[in-house]
Amino acid sequence: MSFNTAITGLLAASTDLNVTGNNIANASTVGFKQSRTEFSDVYTNSMNGGSHSNVGTGVRVSDVAQQFSQGSISFSQGEMDLAISGSGFFVLSDQGSQAFTRAGQFKVDKDNFIVTNDNARLQGFIANEDGAIPDVLTDIQLTKADLAPASTTLVDMLFNLDADVIAPVKSIYNTSSAIAASQAIQGSANGFAAGTVEINGKTYSIPSASDQSASTIAAALNALDGVSATAKTEAQLTIPAGLVATGELSINGNAIEGVDLTAVAAAIDAINGFTASESGGVISITESAGNNIVITASGGLIADVVGGDGGASVAIDGAAVAPNTEAVVGGQISLALDADIEMSLQTATTAGANLFPVTPVLVEQRLNEFDADDTNTYNYVRSTQIYDSLGTAHEFTQYFVKEPSEVSGPNTWTMYVKVDGKDVGEADPLTPDVATQANYVLKFFDDGSLDATNSDQLLVSNWTPLDEEGRASGSLGPLSIADGARVPVTKPAVSSNFMIDITGSTQFSGSFSVNELDQDGYSRGSLTGYSVAANGDISARYSNDESLVLGRVALANFTNQQGLKLIGDTNWAESSESGQPLFNSPNSGSLGSISAGALEDSNVDLSAELVALIIAQRNFQANSRTIETNSELQQTIINLR
């Protein structure tokens, strides 16, 4: 009986040696989990025997149990080397079946799948077009495509404006829209009467003799400091149906002829300084310098002439007596005044029509003399790069101006913005192609916090991106408020509009500081590599310093890890004893986190295993001694005969 008992001991010790040897052999295997030999004694009981008479019949190996304790984390140079800190297993797809491992030695294959050295694919959750990551388990396939550029839709700013700063000096001046000077068509003797212009309290007389042109008057105005004047002359000529015989029509002494109105318009357009076009039987004529347009009829020609001011028409008849054979059309003058120029119009000093027959509307405004080129007109300035839809960078600059409390109320600032040094404010309806100065009122409470309700909505809605030559670049253009621009601005962008978020900004006593200045646009980027976050998010890195989340590594856990079935290659498979896998993201529930650029070492304690090896060897030798002793006893019994 003792012989059989010793045999069981030898078998158990042999198994223990095998397990210990396997542990030692895999001491450097990434993700390996050591095993432990567990023994149980064996008894043979009789039906009637008492417990005091039971004699053990040996030992058996009850289990070879995996030890899923955490292995040490060692950092590596592999971009796709991953280690799990805590519970969980990587999920692999291997020819239609699932396997589970702690060995994170992954790489990207030719089809952009993340795989093991045996080409089993790592599984996880893939991000959709909106960047959301649904819980749909699949093989992880990465992209190697470039990152398309994105237009800026949001500039995020967090700043403090110094409450003690002094507001820049203000001034009051008058402004008006362009002023046109024109004269109704009278006949060959028409002209402009003298008028006066008062500039900074000094009156200037602008004389005008009979037949003096708008061009001459504009030249006199241009001689005044702070005044810019331009002139042009416009007329509309209507000729009844019929041919225009040679010599019947002349413009400023130039004989005009043509078989039809289109030909007549072409002949006028050929005169130096003139442009002309025909539409709907009417010839529109423009003299670009502001000289008088003298239209003369002769022979049987009859025509109607209307001046550029759109007044009543005058008929000229080539068969009539002068002056009804001729019409003189006077020009129009437009004035632009510098900011510090005040203009008032006086009554004409001579009889006849005034130089400016309609008194312009002068509006008194209190303006701060903001000038981006004059640092004395603003308190602070900051710039950052933004991007158009083609990925071209542009300079976005914000200027902060403290407003005087007696005018705008306490704790009031104005923020002016420019892109590439150009205005981007909503256009005036009268000049829809010209951007205005973009400025926004910022209000703060008496505790220094931002009063968002009474501050302006910070939307830039009139930025047309330009190339280096100053031409439209071909990227997305602006969408005006009148055409439906709203906040927040949609992303991806459908226009060049972007909003400015200054939530959390303050006005405290102390220095001006910008704690955050960021925006969400970027240029085209080339793929430079991948990274994996602690929560398993896999991101592509690009040359433009942007990153894009492509998906997330999945981890699996089991109710009974000891029930997992070893299938080789440091992989386990699900079994009836382990229960079904529970999939989730790293760092959620009981699952551990991911360490990128690292590997989990084998959890084998080599020193302990060497001690276990000695013990297993001793057990084997001891059981061998039992067999040897049993053999000697048997020999003694044989020798008794």
C-alpha positions in Angstrom: 0.0 0.0 0.0 2.8 2.4 0.9 4.3 1.7 -2.6 1.1 3.1 -4.2 1.1 6.0 -1.9 4.7 6.9 -2.8 3.8 6.6 -6.5 1.0 9.2 -6.1 3.6 11.4 -4.3 6.0 11.0 -7.2 3.3 11.9 -9.7 2.3 14.9 -7.7 5.9 16.1 -7.2 6.5 15.6 -10.9 3.5 17.7 -11.8 4.7 20.3 -9.4 8.1 20.3 -11.0 6.5 20.7 -14.4 4.4 23.7 -13.3 7.4 25.3 -11.5 9.6 24.7 -14.5 7.0 26.2 -16.8 6.8 29.3 -14.6 10.5 29.7 -14.6 10.6 29.2 -18.4 8.1 32.0 -18.9 9.6 34.4 -16.4 10.2 36.9 -19.3 7.1 36.2 -21.3 5.0 39.4 -21.6 1.5 39.0 -20.1 2.2 35.5 -18.7 0.4 34.5 -15.5 2.1 32.0 -13.3 0.4 28.8 -12.2 0.3 27.1 -8.8 0.0 23.4 -8.2 -2.6 22.6 -5.6 -2.7 19.2 -3.9 -5.3 17.1 -2.1 -4.8 14.0 0.0 -6.5 10.7 -0.9 -8.2 8.4 1.6 -9.8 5.0 1.3 -12.6 4.4 3.7 -14.4 1.1 4.6 -18.2 1.0 5.1 -17.9 0.0 8.7 -14.5 1.5 9.6 -14.2 4.4 12.1 -12.3 7.5 11.5 -9.5 6.4 13.7 -8.7 3.6 11.4 -8.5 5.7 8.1 -5.2 5.6 6.5 -4.3 7.9 3.7 -3.6 6.4 0.3 -1.6 9.2 -1.2 -1.9 12.6 -2.8 -3.4 14.0 -6.0 -3.1 17.2 -7.9 -6.5 18.9 -7.4 -5.8 21.9 -9.6 -3.2 23.9 -11.5 -4.5 27.3 -10.7 -3.6 30.5 -12.7 -2.5 33.4 -10.6 -3.9 36.6 -12.1 -2.0 39.0 -10.0 -0.7 42.2 -11.6 2.7 42.0 -13.3 5.1 44.9 -13.3 4.7 47.5 -16.0 7.8 48.1 -18.1 8.0 51.0 -20.6 9.0 50.2 -24.1 9.6 52.0 -27.5 6.7 50.3 -29.2 4.0 52.8 -30.3 1.3 50.1 -30.1 2.6 48.4 -27.0 -0.2 48.4 -24.4 -0.3 47.3 -20.8 -3.3 46.9 -18.5 -3.0 48.2 -15.0 -5.8 46.4 -13.1 -8.4 43.9 -14.1 -9.3 43.0 -17.6 -8.2 41.3 -20.8 -7.6 42.6 -24.3 -10.1 41.1 -26.8 -8.8 39.4 -29.9 -10.5 38.2 -33.0 -8.8 35.1 -34.4 -10.4 33.7 -37.5 -13.9 34.1 -36.3 -13.3 33.1 -32.6 -12.5 35.3 -29.7 -9.5 35.1 -27.5 -8.4 37.1 -24.5 -4.9 38.1 -23.5 -2.8 40.4 -21.2 0.1 40.5 -23.6 -0.1 43.9 -25.3 2.6 43.5 -28.0 0.5 44.9 -30.9 1.4 46.3 -34.3 -0.4 47.7 -37.3 -0.6 45.4 -40.3 -0.7 46.3 -44.0 -4.5 46.7 -43.9 -4.3 49.1 -40.9 -5.7 46.6 -38.4 -4.1 46.4 -34.9 -2.8 42.8 -34.6 -0.7 40.5 -32.5 2.4 38.7 -33.7 0.1 35.8 -34.7 -2.1 38.2 -36.7 -5.1 38.1 -34.3 -6.9 41.4 -34.5 -7.4 43.6 -31.5 -11.1 44.5 -30.9 -12.7 47.7 -29.6 -15.2 50.4 -30.4 -14.9 52.6 -33.5 -15.7 56.3 -33.6 -18.4 57.5 -36.0 -18.3 60.7 -38.2 -19.5 62.8 -35.4 -16.7 61.6 -33.1 -19.0 59.6 -30.8 -18.0 56.1 -29.9 -20.9 53.6 -29.9 -20.6 50.4 -27.9 -20.4 48.1 -30.9 -17.5 45.7 -30.6 -15.5 45.2 -33.8 -11.9 44.8 -35.2 -10.0 48.1 -34.8 -8.9 49.5 -38.2 -6.9 52.7 -38.2 -6.6 55.3 -40.9 -3.5 56.5 -42.7 -5.2 59.4 -44.5 -4.3 63.0 -44.1 -6.4 65.2 -41.8 -8.5 67.6 -43.9 -8.4 71.3 -42.8 -11.1 72.7 -40.7 -12.4 76.3 -40.7 -12.4 78.1 -37.3 -15.9 78.2 -35.8 -15.0 79.1 -32.2 -12.3 81.3 -30.6 -12.2 80.5 -26.8 -10.8 83.3 -24.6 -10.4 83.7 -20.9 -8.9 87.0 -19.7 -8.8 89.6 -17.0 -9.1 93.3 -17.9 -7.5 95.7 -15.4 -10.3 97.6 -13.7 -8.0 100.4 -12.8 -6.9 101.2 -16.3 -7.6 104.7 -17.7 -9.9 105.0 -20.7 -8.3 106.5 -23.9 -9.2 110.1 -24.7 -12.5 110.7 -26.6 -13.5 113.4 -29.0 -16.7 114.6 -30.6 -17.1 115.2 -34.3 -19.7 115.4 -37.0 -20.1 112.9 -39.8 -22.3 112.6 -42.8 -22.8 110.4 -45.8 -21.4 111.3 -49.2 -22.8 114.6 -50.5 -23.7 115.0 -54.1 -23.7 118.3 -55.9 -25.7 118.3 -59.1 -27.6 120.7 -61.3 -30.8 120.1 -63.2 -30.5 120.3 -66.9 -31.4 123.8 -68.1 -29.9 124.4 -71.5 -26.6 125.7 -72.8 -26.4 128.5 -70.1 -26.7 126.3 -67.1 -24.0 126.5 -64.4 -23.4 126.3 -60.6 -23.7 129.2 -58.2 -20.9 129.8 -55.6 -21.1 127.9 -52.3 -19.2 127.9 -49.1 -17.7 125.2 -46.9 -16.9 125.8 -43.2 -14.0 123.7 -41.8 -13.0 123.9 -38.2 -14.6 127.3 -37.9 -13.1 128.8 -41.0 -15.3 129.5 -44.0 -13.9 128.7 -47.4 -15.7 130.0 -50.5 -15.9 127.7 -53.5 -16.7 129.9 -56.5 -18.5 128.5 -59.5 -18.8 130.4 -62.7 -21.3 129.6 -65.4 -20.6 126.3 -67.1 -17.9 125.4 -64.4 -17.7 121.6 -64.2 -18.0 119.4 -61.2 -14.4 118.3 -61.9 -13.1 121.9 -61.4 -15.1 122.3 -58.2 -13.8 118.9 -56.8 -10.3 120.1 -57.5 -10.9 123.2 -55.4 -12.3 121.1 -52.5 -9.4 118.7 -52.7 -7.0 121.6 -52.1 -8.5 121.9 -48.5 -6.8 119.9 -45.8 -8.8 117.1 -44.4 -11.2 117.0 -47.4 -11.3 114.5 -50.3 -13.6 115.1 -53.2 -14.4 113.0 -56.3 -16.6 113.9 -59.3 -18.3 112.1 -62.1 -21.1 113.0 -64.6 -23.9 110.7 -65.5 -26.7 111.1 -68.1 -29.3 108.9 -69.8 -30.1 109.5 -73.5 -33.2 108.2 -75.1 -33.5 108.4 -78.9 -36.7 107.3 -80.7 -36.5 104.3 -83.0 -34.8 105.1 -86.3 -31.3 105.6 -87.7 -28.9 108.2 -86.4 -27.6 110.0 -89.5 -24.0 111.2 -89.6 -23.6 114.6 -87.8 -27.1 114.6 -86.2 -25.8 113.8 -82.7 -22.6 115.0 -81.0 -21.2 114.5 -77.5 -18.8 117.1 -76.3 -18.1 118.0 -79.9 -17.6 114.4 -81.0 -19.9 113.4 -83.9 -21.7 110.2 -83.1 -23.2 107.8 -85.7 -24.5 104.3 -85.7 -27.0 102.0 -87.4 -28.7 101.3 -84.1 -28.6 102.3 -80.4 -26.0 99.6 -79.6 -23.7 101.1 -82.2 -24.4 104.6 -80.9 -23.5 103.5 -77.3 -20.3 101.9 -78.7 -19.4 105.1 -80.4 -19.9 107.1 -77.2 -17.9 104.6 -75.2 -15.0 105.1 -77.6 -14.7 108.8 -76.5 -11.8 109.3 -74.1 -13.0 109.4 -70.5 -16.5 108.1 -71.4 -18.3 104.9 -70.8 -21.6 104.0 -72.3 -24.0 101.1 -72.6 -27.4 100.5 -74.0 -30.3 98.7 -72.2 -34.0 98.8 -73.0 -33.7 101.6 -75.5 -31.8 103.9 -73.0 -28.1 104.8 -73.4 -26.4 105.3 -70.0 -23.4 107.6 -70.2 -20.7 108.3 -67.6 -17.9 110.9 -67.8 -15.4 109.7 -65.1 -13.7 113.0 -64.3 -16.8 115.0 -63.6 -16.7 117.3 -66.7 -19.9 118.5 -68.2 -21.6 116.3 -70.7 -22.8 118.5 -73.7 -25.3 116.7 -75.9 -26.2 118.5 -79.1 -28.8 117.5 -81.7 -29.1 118.7 -85.3 -31.0 117.8 -88.4 -34.1 115.8 -87.6 -32.9 114.1 -84.4 -35.1 114.3 -81.4 -33.9 112.9 -78.0 -34.6 113.1 -74.3 -31.9 113.6 -71.8 -32.0 112.9 -68.0 -29.2 113.9 -65.7 -27.5 111.7 -63.1 -29.7 113.0 -60.3 -32.7 111.3 -61.9 -34.7 114.5 -62.4 -37.1 115.5 -65.1 -36.0 114.8 -68.7 -35.2 117.6 -71.2 -36.1 117.2 -74.8 -33.6 118.4 -77.5 -34.7 118.9 -81.1 -32.2 119.2 -83.9 -34.8 121.2 -86.0 -35.5 123.7 -83.2 -33.9 127.0 -82.4 -31.1 127.1 -79.8 -30.8 126.5 -76.9 -33.3 123.7 -77.3 -30.9 121.9 -79.6 -28.4 121.3 -76.7 -28.4 120.0 -73.1 -25.5 120.4 -70.7 -25.5 117.8 -67.9 -23.6 118.8 -64.7 -21.6 116.4 -62.6 -21.9 115.0 -59.1 -19.4 115.6 -56.3 -18.8 113.2 -53.4 -17.0 114.4 -50.3 -15.1 112.4 -47.6 -13.9 114.2 -44.5 -11.3 113.3 -42.0 -12.5 112.4 -38.5 -11.6 115.8 -37.0 -13.2 117.8 -39.8 -16.6 119.6 -39.2 -18.5 120.6 -42.3 -21.5 122.9 -42.5 -23.1 124.2 -45.7 -23.9 127.9 -46.1 -26.5 129.7 -48.2 -25.2 130.6 -51.7 -23.7 134.1 -51.8 -24.9 134.7 -55.3 -28.2 134.2 -57.0 -29.0 130.9 -58.6 -28.9 127.3 -57.5 -26.6 126.5 -54.5 -23.6 124.3 -55.1 -25.3 121.8 -52.6 -29.0 122.1 -53.3 -30.0 119.5 -50.7 -28.7 120.1 -47.1 -27.1 116.9 -46.0 -27.9 115.2 -42.7 -25.1 115.7 -40.1 -25.2 113.3 -37.2 -23.2 114.2 -34.1 -21.6 111.1 -32.6 -19.3 110.4 -29.7 -16.7 108.0 -30.9 -13.5 106.8 -29.5 -10.8 107.4 -32.0 -9.8 103.8 -32.3 -7.0 103.2 -34.7 -5.3 99.8 -34.8 -2.1 101.6 -35.9 -2.1 104.0 -32.9 -1.4 102.3 -29.6 -2.8 105.3 -27.7 -6.3 104.5 -28.8 -6.7 101.2 -27.1 -5.6 99.6 -23.9 -4.7 96.0 -24.8 -4.2 93.8 -27.8 -3.9 90.1 -28.4 -3.7 88.0 -31.5 -4.0 84.4 -32.5 -4.1 82.3 -35.7 -7.4 81.2 -37.2 -8.0 79.1 -40.3 -10.3 79.3 -43.3 -11.9 76.2 -44.9 -8.9 75.6 -47.1 -6.6 75.4 -44.1 -4.9 78.8 -44.7 -3.8 80.6 -41.5 -5.0 84.2 -40.8 -4.2 86.6 -38.0 -7.1 87.3 -35.7 -6.5 90.3 -33.5 -8.6 91.6 -30.6 -8.2 95.2 -29.3 -9.7 96.1 -25.8 -10.8 99.7 -25.1 -11.9 100.9 -21.7 -15.0 103.2 -22.2 -15.5 106.3 -20.0 -18.1 105.7 -17.4 -19.8 109.1 -17.9 -20.6 108.1 -21.5 -21.1 104.3 -21.5 -21.7 103.5 -17.8 -19.3 101.9 -15.4 -17.4 98.7 -16.1 -17.8 98.9 -19.9 -15.3 97.9 -22.5 -15.4 97.7 -26.3 -13.6 94.9 -28.1 -12.6 95.6 -31.7 -11.6 92.7 -33.9 -9.8 92.5 -37.2 -8.6 89.6 -39.4 -5.3 90.2 -41.3 -5.7 93.8 -40.3 -9.0 94.2 -42.1 -12.5 95.0 -40.8 -15.0 92.2 -40.5 -18.1 93.9 -39.3 -21.6 93.6 -40.8 -21.8 95.7 -44.0 -24.0 98.8 -44.2 -27.0 98.2 -46.5 -26.0 101.2 -48.6 -22.5 99.7 -49.2 -23.1 95.9 -49.0 -19.6 95.1 -50.3 -17.7 97.0 -47.7 -17.1 95.6 -44.2 -17.5 97.9 -41.3 -15.5 98.0 -38.1 -16.4 95.0 -35.9 -16.8 96.1 -32.3 -18.5 94.5 -29.4 -19.6 96.0 -26.0 -18.4 94.1 -23.0 -20.2 94.7 -19.7 -19.0 93.6 -16.2 -20.8 93.5 -12.9 -19.5 95.5 -9.9 -17.9 92.3 -8.6 -15.8 92.0 -11.7 -17.6 89.1 -13.3 -18.8 89.2 -16.9 -22.4 90.5 -17.5 -23.1 88.2 -20.4 -26.7 89.3 -20.7 -25.9 93.0 -21.4 -22.8 92.3 -23.4 -22.9 92.0 -27.2 -23.2 88.7 -29.0 -19.7 87.9 -30.1 -20.2 86.7 -33.7 -17.9 87.5 -36.6 -20.1 87.3 -39.6 -18.5 89.3 -42.4 -15.0 87.8 -42.9 -14.0 87.1 -46.5 -10.7 85.2 -46.4 -8.2 86.7 -48.8 -5.0 85.3 -50.4 -1.6 87.1 -50.3 -2.6 89.2 -53.3 -5.7 90.5 -51.5 -8.1 88.4 -53.6 -10.8 86.1 -52.4 -9.1 82.8 -51.7 -12.0 80.6 -52.8 -12.6 79.3 -49.3 -16.0 79.5 -47.5 -17.3 83.1 -47.3 -19.4 84.9 -44.7 -23.1 84.4 -43.8 -24.6 87.7 -42.7 -27.1 87.9 -39.8 -29.7 89.1 -42.3 -29.2 85.9 -44.2 -29.6 83.7 -41.2 -26.3 83.7 -39.3 -26.8 82.4 -35.7 -24.8 81.2 -32.7 -23.5 78.8 -32.0 -21.8 78.4 -35.3 -22.3 74.9 -36.8 -19.4 72.5 -37.1 -18.3 71.5 -39.7 -18.4 75.0 -41.0 -20.8 76.1 -43.7 -19.4 79.7 -43.8 -16.4 81.7 -42.6 -18.4 82.8 -39.5 -17.0 82.1 -36.1 -18.0 83.1 -32.6 -15.9 84.3 -29.6 -16.5 82.7 -26.2 -15.3 84.8 -23.3 -17.2 83.0 -20.6 -15.5 83.3 -17.2 -13.5 86.4 -18.2 -13.2 89.1 -15.5 -12.5 92.8 -14.8 -10.5 92.8 -11.6 -7.9 95.3 -10.4 -4.5 94.1 -11.5 -2.6 93.5 -14.7 -4.2 92.4 -17.9 -3.7 88.7 -18.5 -4.9 86.2 -21.1 -5.2 82.8 -19.4 -6.6 81.0 -22.4 -6.7 81.8 -26.1 -7.6 78.9 -28.3 -9.5 78.1 -31.5 -10.9 75.0 -33.2 -9.6 75.4 -36.7 -6.5 73.8 -38.3 -4.6 73.4 -41.5 -4.2 70.1 -43.4 -2.2 67.5 -41.4 -0.1 64.5 -42.4 -0.2 61.4 -40.2 2.7 61.2 -37.8 1.7 58.4 -35.5 -0.9 57.1 -33.0 -1.4 57.3 -29.3 -3.6 55.5 -26.8 -5.0 57.2 -23.7 -5.6 55.6 -20.3 -9.3 55.2 -21.1 -8.4 53.3 -24.2 -9.0 56.1 -26.8 -6.9 55.6 -29.9 -6.0 58.9 -31.5 -4.2 59.6 -34.8 -1.5 62.4 -34.4 -0.9 64.8 -37.3 1.8 67.2 -38.4 -0.4 70.2 -37.6 -0.4 69.3 -33.9 -4.0 68.1 -34.1 -5.3 64.7 -33.1 -8.4 62.7 -34.1 -10.0 60.0 -31.9 -10.4 56.9 -34.1 -11.8 54.5 -31.6 -11.4 52.9 -28.2 -9.7 49.7 -27.0 -12.2 47.3 -25.4 -11.4 45.2 -22.3 -13.2 42.1 -21.1 -13.7 40.7 -17.6 -15.1 37.4 -16.3 -17.1 36.4 -13.3 -14.5 33.6 -12.7 -11.1 34.3 -14.2 -9.8 30.9 -12.8 -12.3 29.2 -15.2 -10.6 30.6 -18.3 -9.1 28.0 -20.6 -5.4 28.3 -21.7 -5.1 28.1 -25.5 -1.4 29.0 -25.9 0.3 32.2 -27.2 -0.5 33.7 -23.8 -4.1 33.7 -24.7 -7.2 32.4 -22.9 -10.6 31.3 -24.1 -14.0 31.5 -22.6 -15.3 28.4 -20.9 -18.4 27.3 -19.1 -16.6 27.8 -15.8 -15.4 31.3 -16.5 -18.8 32.6 -17.6 -19.4 34.9 -20.6 -17.1 37.9 -21.1 -18.3 41.4 -20.0 -17.1 44.0 -22.5 -16.5 47.7 -21.5 -14.2 50.6 -21.8 -11.0 50.8 -19.8 -11.2 52.7 -16.5 -14.9 51.9 -16.2 -16.4 49.6 -13.5 -13.9 47.2 -12.2 -11.7 47.3 -15.3 -8.2 48.7 -15.2 -6.6 51.5 -17.3 -4.3 51.3 -20.3 -0.7 52.3 -20.4 0.6 53.1 -23.9 4.2 52.4 -24.8 4.5 49.9 -22.0 4.1 46.1 -21.5 3.0 44.0 -18.5 5.8 41.7 -17.4 5.2 38.1 -16.3 4.1 38.0 -12.7 6.5 35.1 -12.0 8.6 35.7 -9.0 11.8 33.9 -10.1 13.3 33.7 -6.6 10.1 32.1 -5.2 10.0 29.7 -8.1 13.5 28.5 -7.5 12.6 27.8 -3.9 9.5 26.0 -5.0 11.7 24.0 -7.4 13.9 22.8 -4.5 10.8 21.9 -2.5 9.4 19.9 -5.4 12.7 18.2 -5.9 12.8 17.3 -2.2 9.3 16.0 -2.3 10.2 13.8 -5.3 13.3 12.5 -3.5 11.3 11.8 -0.4 8.7 9.8 -2.2 11.5 8.0 -4.0 12.9 7.1 -0.6 9.5 5.7 0.4 9.5 3.4 -2.6 13.1 2.4 -1.9 12.2 1.5 1.7 9.1 -0.4 0.6 11.3 -2.3 -1.8 13.8 -3.2 1.0 10.9 -4.5 3.2 9.6 -6.6 0.4 13.1 -8.0 -0.1 13.4 -8.8 3.5 10.1 -10.7 3.4 11.3 -12.7 0.4 14.5 -13.5 2.2 12.6 -15.0 5.2 11.9 -18.1 3.1 
